[in-house]
Amino acid sequence: MSKLSSAKKDMSTRANSKASSKPKMSNQELKAFGILMAWAFPLFIGVIAPWLLGAGLQWWTLWVSAFFISLSLLAPNLIYFPYKVWMFIGGIVGFINTRIILGVTFYLLIFPIGLILSAFNKLQYKNKCTSHSNYVKRTDKLTKKQLENPF
């Protein structure tokens, strides 16, 4: 009976350790992410986006920057969850951008080339092969030396 209860405890601790285990990131990587967000967020959200949209500078983004700098210097472990959210959003944006870029490349580059080749009857897969085989008969006589060292 005690073996059964100890086995149950062992299984529950393994399940809890697997569920709560997350890939550890080093403090250096989290600090680098915090510093990146400290300059990139105000630059893109506070300066470039308002400039493109014709709005004024967004000064509140400097508070976000100060928040990221303070966290990256004092407690980089607290940046883990914003990092995970940012990577999740980045994965979604990357998935969408890949499809857009590949679609645009296909319809603006590959599809027109196919139409042009088709219009000039230059598609290679439509050429009919006139011979029955690609085998080429040799006309020269092979010597014993050539057969011993074929390459």
C-alpha positions as CSV (number, residue, x, y, z in Angstrom):
1,M,0.0,0.0,0.0
2,S,2.8,2.4,0.8
3,K,4.5,1.7,-2.6
4,L,1.2,2.6,-4.3
5,S,0.9,5.9,-2.4
6,S,4.5,6.8,-3.0
7,A,4.1,6.0,-6.7
8,K,1.1,8.4,-6.8
9,K,3.0,11.1,-5.1
10,D,6.0,10.6,-7.4
11,M,3.7,10.9,-10.5
12,S,1.9,14.0,-9.2
13,T,5.2,15.7,-8.5
14,R,6.5,14.8,-12.0
15,A,3.3,16.2,-13.5
16,N,3.5,19.4,-11.5
17,S,7.2,19.9,-12.3
18,K,6.5,19.3,-16.1
19,A,3.5,21.7,-16.1
20,S,5.3,24.5,-14.2
21,S,8.7,24.0,-16.0
22,K,9.3,26.7,-18.6
23,P,12.4,27.1,-20.7
24,K,14.8,29.2,-18.6
25,M,16.0,32.3,-20.3
26,S,19.2,33.9,-19.0
27,N,19.0,37.3,-17.3
28,Q,21.3,38.6,-20.0
29,E,18.8,37.8,-22.7
30,L,15.9,39.3,-20.8
31,K,18.0,42.5,-20.2
32,A,18.8,42.7,-23.9
33,F,15.0,42.4,-24.6
34,G,14.2,45.1,-22.0
35,I,16.8,47.5,-23.5
36,L,15.6,46.8,-27.0
37,M,12.0,47.6,-26.0
38,A,13.2,50.7,-24.2
39,W,14.5,52.3,-27.4
40,A,12.4,50.6,-30.1
41,F,8.9,51.2,-28.5
42,P,9.2,54.9,-28.2
43,L,10.9,55.2,-31.6
44,F,8.3,53.3,-33.6
45,I,5.2,54.0,-31.6
46,G,6.0,57.5,-30.3
47,V,7.9,59.0,-33.3
48,I,7.6,57.1,-36.6
49,A,4.0,56.0,-36.4
50,P,2.6,59.5,-35.5
51,W,4.8,61.1,-38.1
52,L,3.4,58.7,-40.8
53,L,-0.2,59.4,-39.6
54,G,0.3,63.1,-39.2
55,A,-0.1,63.2,-35.5
56,G,2.2,64.8,-32.8
57,L,4.9,63.0,-30.8
58,Q,3.6,60.6,-28.2
59,W,5.3,61.4,-25.0
60,W,3.7,58.6,-23.0
61,T,5.9,56.1,-24.7
62,L,8.8,57.5,-22.7
63,W,7.1,56.2,-19.6
64,V,7.0,52.7,-21.1
65,S,10.6,53.1,-22.0
66,A,11.5,54.0,-18.4
67,F,9.5,51.0,-17.2
68,F,11.4,48.6,-19.4
69,I,14.8,50.1,-18.5
70,S,14.1,49.9,-14.8
71,L,12.8,46.3,-15.1
72,S,15.8,45.3,-17.2
73,L,18.3,46.7,-14.7
74,L,16.5,45.8,-11.4
75,A,14.5,42.7,-12.0
76,P,15.0,41.1,-15.5
77,N,13.0,38.1,-14.5
78,L,9.8,40.2,-14.5
79,I,10.3,40.8,-18.2
80,Y,9.8,37.1,-19.0
81,F,6.0,37.4,-19.6
82,P,6.1,40.6,-21.7
83,Y,8.8,38.8,-23.7
84,K,6.6,35.7,-24.2
85,V,3.6,37.9,-25.3
86,W,5.9,39.9,-27.7
87,M,7.2,36.6,-29.2
88,F,3.7,35.3,-29.6
89,I,2.6,38.5,-31.4
90,G,5.8,38.3,-33.5
91,G,5.1,34.8,-34.5
92,I,1.6,35.7,-35.7
93,V,2.9,38.8,-37.6
94,G,5.7,36.7,-39.2
95,F,3.2,34.0,-40.3
96,I,1.0,36.6,-42.0
97,N,3.9,38.6,-43.5
98,T,5.4,35.4,-45.0
99,R,2.1,34.6,-46.8
100,I,1.8,38.2,-48.0
101,I,5.4,38.4,-49.3
102,L,5.2,35.0,-51.0
103,G,1.9,35.9,-52.6
104,V,3.1,39.3,-53.9
105,T,6.3,37.6,-55.2
106,F,4.4,35.0,-57.0
107,Y,1.8,37.3,-58.6
108,L,4.2,40.1,-59.5
109,L,7.3,38.1,-60.6
110,I,6.7,34.4,-61.3
111,F,3.1,34.6,-62.8
112,P,4.0,37.3,-65.4
113,I,7.2,35.4,-66.4
114,G,5.0,32.3,-67.0
115,L,2.5,34.4,-69.1
116,I,5.3,35.8,-71.2
117,L,6.9,32.4,-71.8
118,S,3.6,31.0,-72.6
119,A,2.8,33.8,-75.1
120,F,6.1,33.2,-76.9
121,N,5.8,29.4,-76.8
122,K,9.0,29.0,-74.7
123,L,7.8,26.8,-71.9
124,Q,10.3,24.0,-71.6
125,Y,8.0,21.4,-70.3
126,K,5.9,21.5,-73.4
127,N,8.8,20.6,-75.7
128,K,8.4,17.2,-77.2
129,C,11.3,14.8,-77.0
130,T,12.0,13.5,-80.5
131,S,14.3,10.7,-79.5
132,H,13.3,7.5,-77.6
133,S,16.3,7.6,-75.2
134,N,18.9,10.0,-73.9
135,Y,21.6,7.3,-74.2
136,V,24.6,8.4,-76.3
137,K,26.7,5.7,-78.0
138,R,30.4,6.1,-77.7
139,T,32.4,6.1,-80.8
140,D,35.9,5.7,-79.3
141,K,37.3,2.4,-78.2
142,L,37.9,2.1,-74.4
143,T,41.3,0.8,-73.4
144,K,42.1,-1.4,-70.4
145,K,43.7,1.6,-68.6
146,Q,40.5,3.7,-69.0
147,L,38.4,0.9,-67.5
148,E,40.8,0.5,-64.5
149,N,40.6,4.2,-63.7
150,P,37.2,5.4,-64.9
151,F,37.4,8.8,-63.2
